[in-house]
């Protein structure tokens, strides 16, 4: 980071240096706030690169600040300057309180009051000593465990009540013990950066729970991390001591300022033309479905993104990142480019090059579906794995070849010597694994949108009753299907991802878009977990950990595996093309590990090298090499 560029405030013996990029502004002020919220404004000076600088004497750690910028105001042309809007520093590493949406934050210039009383202030911090640059302990083929830092521990009986719902709670011994029993390789934290509610939620009595609406890419949301970056750093260290990596879910595709009716909080008020992508007519492009799209490959925006990633590595020891709507990172004028400047910089940066990088490889923009296109060393969420496995266990016909391909690492998508797949059956958005077998339709009425939000086609089934049932046969069928789904996931090659609570039957009552449910719908119910299913998940995790074939990433050939029918003979072309066939066995030639899959509604017997293997209806049985 050059001395001239924008950065977090730099402390010195005499005070602090502040800098912010606003090339089209005519005036920028540094605004300092004392303990009574009295404001002192200091004019800043512009350099040739459009970065404004200011020196503040006698300012130290803990000082609160923001910026104001003036200039043209023509939203249709991408100009939003308004000195009545206090702006958060894009490089602020801490804020003094969480964001709360207020309509005044979106008032047009000249029509609203000063927003300083409504805005969180940046907090000047002394950087922590850099974390030692140890490479991540996570390796491809491991188990990624996706969780929400608040919902995961809000109801955890062993976590002290005052600590529940925070990042610090993830370092509690009881929490780490659960991770260890599942052989978790890395936890993937849903967004922890400071975010703001969407404007439609307040009137509905709801708040944004997931956090996919960020205002800043450095500052942690104080609701999740009241101890700031030090809290994250200490939690990461505790997890590292247990052999568990930490991956952060980052949202660089848009920010919480939304569309033309959204609030002016930071980027919009400083340089909307360059921070956001615009159409030829000057209107905001909305490739994200959230109102705006960040211009990730604009040089100064790219710098901001890279600086924020480096910050979490050097200040907290984070092992990697998952990128929401990943194609936004590589979108250029002519569409997605896997060699876009930002993606290339991530691959080659000395601090970032060895970090775990996971893409959600789709968005709603042009050419937005890019599964398999990110290239090494990126891992990619594999929605075709999710959909094909759901279809198979739902009972759809003609799925044999697709399921075999997904089980073996999706070589049709990830071409090369190794697979980069992240196999998953459920994630934060969509049905939980338990709800997948209990609901055919979404039940999102609690979201206040008359059940219109969320995906309509979930490839789910309800085993004869929609929603809760006290029928023992229905309950048994759902538990059977949950076991089969988990067994399939744990027996799949490549990296696997498990959504928190799916190992013990967590439900969201049929809500498949619980982004605004900061309550029992979303919180993990530790008291109500299915301990029988949980024990089976622990056993599957141990089996995967003990057998290198299951966590392997090398693309398989016919020399590596055999695909067998119930009699132990190799599946022939006629069998592969039989749309009603739902039984097969996968045997690893080297180790002898065998996976028997029975997707039919009747039990069956496999005869494998003289050994009879009885497989219940709709079940997976694994024979370890010892058998």
Steps between C-alpha positions, in 0.01 A plus 500: 500500500661825389512800730290699256212257469182473705541307823378469855612789723875489572601597851820686579650674800331826399155367410350317205504515121169440321450428130202419280450463124241738350637618162188687385430680826554876520545497878552227762498548877634279777241497778616420852251428782557538872331305778191719482476458122610857440649519152817674385541534123839531339544570126719248317732550203489309172801340330545423132345153537176631647589396855418755770732533801470653843717523809335513841718591796455334838277227357565154634354150514131499573425827322176493301476646152329513162517695176281744310535573130359771276475530124244443228165344579347316207408142597408413141860578405649321801565810711372483858701763685317638802685664793205421727585132472765378742696223326676198646863464396525200262823413685359533853605194700241548774171680558353620826158334457298295254314653208126566537305589188319834498323655202689826563817324385349485150356853484593694182740789537332801652200303623634335812670574830865439582558126532782509755269401791387197299839379382747273677840667520831349403735431790874564474695190596861399557569203270576173676839339439480293182406136545777261403451391141431130554334329201143381552464152645193445282551279197266434209288197574425608854169589664390864495237578763286804413357685797356829620700635791189622682250226430742217565542575871193706600341187648813303587460379860872482577594849378465774765192708428697824473721347231231336290455630149853637470811396313672438834247225576643293214815453707309341789629148575155344455465657155847391392430149631199479267713612206759237584246216517389598150864519383439856381794626294382860481208704624354742248354804675210670332564876465642671806572843348284797604167489315170688483141383468321529167246781512193276467577299814432759770129544419466121512654483847798309362876547479770366273635190677735349243711814450527492118453879478837648600592864544868444571747221420737552794292579808334207676139537599503574875194280554711198405840619616469745790873447552583599142789357304669377819199278569519347154876455533469319833224274367703414190797416720290267716362323194848472347618334821233238438609452138202690353532774239279807475347622173309829477205551268566833324247705305678716243232485232289784646468721805213595729430830324268314264333666201421865421256510793754357744700671775822695454742354754851476357601409143204671334572832666871490416522378141196314372611517136809289562393278789189373321430367153268714289312447175553725199209718613661556839267268692638259758558148370338236720675170427448399862128548556578739786492835321862560403814322382854582612755574224745248642764545230519879512862548623426683825203275577720198433755645739235545769388137464853363511592717798198370692590137427858558610371669815318187615799279426760716672288628789295190581676206334200410285567202273282582205188649353175399335376757248129566470386527135856436391472594128483865610872475585586418140243701308653723236347708221459189283379267772664266750874446463675245727820699441349833599745726685341443841499121467858502373608720789344259749694212344836676510485726805771401752253509789199347325649246261495209747156578646195281437282666233143375447265643239126497488529483121175665395307825507210640295713718272581424136704182476444463871516119526869412511520163678836341422647813343697663781807281454771397744532542791137598552246264651142544382158433649350227282125549465480220244614262775224636725230472237597159361524342844164645603337373182642152552381466858165659414451211259543670162569266211816494290740623767748210520775648283468846652521370856804287420673800344425722798607233750833470319582872498313648198768450239258627236521844662849514649735385229859432587686279743305601811147605578426844645145416599337601826224242532198601704137403545382808689634843588380808683259585217243235419356215704697340779578134443217396734249731334603358162327174597202660680379777269421507131419872506664802661331646807641853521198687633702626797709705255206733437494461120193273471723198439629641170870514598745212484532228237181331391662180371702338777526141368357394835241248616291460813456122542123530486429785741584868456687622807499358853349156549445274802461196274782257594524373142545851360757583766692180426498569126634850552775379732589229247528756221708732718742216569527420130564861405770541766663170405511604135663831589764347727582239235550754220843586365623856522433761765163467674296766678249445777260771615499536878241281668432278200691226679221479759187593307472877546177642359398849390133399494501497122643850459749486213604867514547577869722804439282719724425251777721583798303267722426134567432435129871550428674434829644152546282307746754305703241362742280365223763333286459146373777330693462173308560675168780701661677180612475363147645824363792470743558143381491607135748779574735252668467261205589778257797607711631142514472430127709716270294397197194683628677831545710466189510765230680321215277438200421129482552270203380147427829378641408653836142387552242244393126569466308184586147365497336299777671181385847655509534524121606817324209718398442471126373758254146369522504535878648849488227607258219337697303802627341291777826363642569640847753252638876483455824446688821699471816305585844658530736247345803596705351499850193284450275766656150443363194725504167326442212728401139390498264774388202264467213471741579134569798346675749311288807278527833563330731204441852638485789255460302235682393730782126564540419860593144579600406862428173640638260692281619850409834462673876508458724233650878538505734204526835606633815327369499278810183330372 
